[in-house]
Amino acid sequence: MDKNMDPHTSYMLGDMVPFHVDPWIIVASWFVSFVGSTATVELLHRRGSGQGWRNWLQLGACSVSFGVVGIWCMHFVGNRAIELGDGSKEIQLYYSPGFTTLSVFLPVIFLFLGFTVAERFNRTARSLYLSLGITGIFAGLAIVGMHYIGNLGTTTYSLQNDYRHIIGAALIATFSCYVAITLFFHQKEQWINTWVRRIPVAAILATAVCGMHWTAAAGTSYRLKRFYHGNERARNNNMIVAIFLCVAALCVCFLLLWLTSRRRRQLADRAQHVVLASATFDMDGRILVTQEGLLPCQKITRKYNQRSFNDEFNVAHPVFQWIFRVTHNWDSVAELIGIMRQHLRAVGSLRDPSTPASRGKASPQEKDGPQPEVDYSVIFREHFCVAAAELASNMGTNLQNLGTLWEDILMTGTTVAEVKTKTVRRSSKAPSEDVEAAAALTIPAPALFGRGQLMFVVRQMQKKEECADLIASGYRWATIDQVGDLLSRSMQVSRLELSRTVERLRKFNSRKDGLASPGTWLAFFAMRPALKPSTGSWDVLVPKDEPYHLPKVNISDDPPQDFMLSFLARMDNFSIADCSRFLNSGLNTQKTEKIWSEEEAAFAEKMRDGINQLQRVVAEQFFRSALAFSGLIEPPRLSLRRSNSFRFSID
């Protein structure tokens, strides 16, 4: 029998053997590539940037996921769809182990280089697009190179490739990868934690791989060079390995899904606790969030243990006032964090990390609080300082740079019905948009029935390098429109309440200590009995946007002079209505009869205008009944700049 022939087939060695494909296996090969691409996109989404072995390990995982599963597995599953000639096993495609192994490492190496370029050179828009172009080329070469290296391992055929199909396949792979990778890296801050938008990126990558593969396959001719006489099962070896790796990648996707679900349950539970969060803003007003689109935060304790019915933790509580002052002077406690940790462990309020915790069991503190002889207010203060130190460590900064405490507390864990009810009541009963009563320096929390409490430390980044360092640590910058829904769900508060809170945080962040400018100011001081005993004895009227200050207007850029003091003394204990009549009458008389000096007349006009302006700020009926106090009050110099300001108060 002729050695160029085989009894099981009509084809001879040297013949060009035609082929056809199984459409169902083609679909399966796309799904395999899609699974690998999805795992790659999810891993890229969850990784940070920067230096260190962890960064290289994450880049390696992304490269392996796409290179091995998305490209290599798709190639061999797709090639299994090719049926040559009459379907005899002797003339089908079989591969050598050497080239098969080489084809595994080639795409991984190229992708690793491409992802590294994309992550390293993205400081400016120009360098970003240039690096993404290079990454697209590397990814395209990885796909094309793997395809032809893998085909070189064919033992039964000599392959002849049409150069036009090679060029077309390379262009398809490179362009599609560039589009997909650019879409992902350019929009990843816009798509924070939005898996619905990341799935199309994975689909584009999978289509790029499959499109390149079948474009190249269409231009491939098969010349028979050897008959196969081994076990037919060897034909399926590569496909079995590919399917196994695909299942592993699918398990990774499900694992990421499970971790996300578990994280959501943890966040829902955290919404019932007392938590400290960081509200960090960049120069463009964007807020810093984690890879999940949430605020960096640290649990302080499960709840504030009340020692009496009126011992409610709020902005008027002495403990809150203490930690508020501490955040304005972190140096006072920075060196005591270690001692605080030791004390909390000694009283059983903080678990020692070296001691394994019993599953499902809470610490004594979480159950009943510390021992009766321990002052719980001290325990809570230590918990706050330790939580702040851990939050600063997680963000890669020191405690002194963590920020200052916001003057309010956000109630979390509220129900939708409660939020809607409170919103309606607040909008219908609020007497003024400019000012509101607040205990001491603060404003009452708008949600009254929350099951958790969230405090914020606020800071403003001033340098682009600092913002880039936070991105390298795994954080993102986002607008409230991008992450508002995610934050509201995790905190279990209404979207409207969250937007108002973030806006107040942003204003708090840009607020300056001290008066806006030196000079003489006219201020309004009003008090009322506190609505709740737990908020103190009295509420003081302050502007909503400046709770550090009384409602005030500037009447002169210069400090008060002697003639001003004597002029103000004439209106001492006058009501505002009487002051207005006195000033208007005097100014009208001044036109015909000089009862005041020129300086006094000018000052009287400023006082009249100041009272009218202050009345517009405090648009309340009781304003006209307030009494004038002619004494001068020099406010404390809170600002680093010297202030030479005085206030004439209206009580």
C-alpha positions, 0 to 999 in steps of 0.5 A: 500500500502506498505510504502516501495513502491511508485506508480510512480516508481518501486524502493523500499526503500533500493534498489540500484538505478542505474544512468546515466548522461546527457553529455550536462550537463557535458559539461555545468558543466565544462564550469561553473568551467572554468568561475570560474577558469578564474575569479580566475586566472585573480584576482590573476594576478591583485593582489599584495602582502603584508599586509593590509586589501586590500590584505586580501580582494583580497585573499578572492575574489580569494578564493570565485571565485574558491571555490564558482563558480569553485567548488561549482557551478560545483558540483551542476550543474554536479549532475543535470546531474545524472538521477537515476532509471527510472527518476521519480521525487520521486527518484531523488537527493534532498539536505538539506539546512544545508549541502549545506550551509556548502559545500559553506564555506568549499572550500573558507576557505581551498583555502584562507589558501592555497593562503595565504601560496603561497603568504607569503612563496615565498622568496626562490626557496625552500620555493616557491615550498614547499608553492606551494605544500601545496597550491595544497594540500589545493586546492585538499582537498577543492575540495574533501571535498566540493564534499563529504560534499555536497553529505552528504546533499542528503535527498533521498539516502544513499551514499556508496563510493568506497575508491579506487575512493576516493583516485583516486579523491583526487590524481587527484584534488591535483596533477592537482591543484598543477600543475596549481597553480605552473604553474601560480605562477612560471610563472606569471612574465613570462606571464605578461599581456599575457591572452592567456597563463593564459587561459590554467591554468584556463582550468587545474583547471576546468579539475581538479575539473571536473575530481575529481567530476566524478571520485568520482561519478563513485565510488558512489552507491545510496541506496534509503532511502526516497521518495520525495513528494514535488515540483519537482522544488526544484531539480533545486534550487541549479542549478539555484543558481549555474548558477546565480553565474556563470553568475556573475563570467562571468560578472566579467570577462567581467568587467575585459576585459572592464577595460583592454580595457579602460586602453589601450585607456587611455594609447593610449591617454597618449602617446600624453602627456608629461609623467614622467616614472620610469625606475627601475632596479634590480640587475639582470638587470630586469626592474620594471613594473606594473601588466599590464606589463607597466612602472610606470608613471605619466602624467605631462601635456597634452603638453608643451605650446610653447610661440614662434616657437623656444620654443620647449621643448627638452633636450637643453631647460632651463626648462629641464636643470633645472629639470635635476639638480633638480633630482640630488638634490631632497632635494631642492624641497621635502619640496616645493611640497605642496606649488607647488600644492597650486600654481597650483590650484590657477592659475587653472592649477591643479584641486582640488581633493575635487572639482568634475570635469565636465564630458568631460571638461578640466581644463583651463590649459589643454585648453589654458594654464595658464593666460598670466601673469603667467610664463609657465616655472614655471608652467611646473616645478611645474607640473614636481615636483608634478608629480614626488611626486605622482609617488614616492607615488604610488611606495611606496617610498619618492621623494629622492629615486625616481631616477635621470632624464635620459638625453634624451626624448623619443618621443611617439605617433609616427606612424609606417611609421614614425618610419620605415622611421627614422630608415632607415635614421638614419642607412644610415646617422649615421657617427659613432657608438661611438660618436654623437653630442649632445646639452650640456649634451644630445643626440637628441631624435631619433623620431622627429615627436612624439605627446607626450614626455616621460621622465624617472627617473632612479634608481638601486635597491641594496638590495633584500629586496627593490625588494621584497617590490616593488613586495609586492606593486603590481609590477613585475620584467621583462626583455624587451623580456617579456614586450617589445611588451606591452611597445611599443604598449602603448607608440606607438613607434617601438619595436626597438626604445624601446629596444635601449632606455631601453638599454641606460637607463640601461647603464645610470643607471650603469654610474658613475660620474667623471672620471673612474680613476685619472691621466692625460687624453687626451680629444677631444673637437669639436663643430658644429652649431646646426641643429635646433635653438630650440636645442641651438647655438652649438652641442658638440661632446660627446660619446653616452654612456657617454654624461657627458664626452668628448671623452677621453683616459688615457695617465698616471695614475699620475698627470702631472709633470713639464717636461710633461707641458714643453713637451706639450707646444712644440705642442701647436696649432699643428694640430693632424697630425703635433703632430703625425709627431712630435712625430713619428719623435722624437721617431725615432730619439731617437733610434740613438740620445738622443734628449729627456730624458728617461722620455720625450721619455716615455711620448712621446710614451704614447702621440702618443699611446693616439692620435692613440687610440683617433682617433679610438674613434673619427673616423672622417676626421676632427679629424686630423685637430683639434688643440692641446691645451697645457693647463691643465683643472681640471674637477669638482669633481662630484664623491663622491671620490676625483679625481686628474685628469687633461686633455690635450685637443685637440680642 
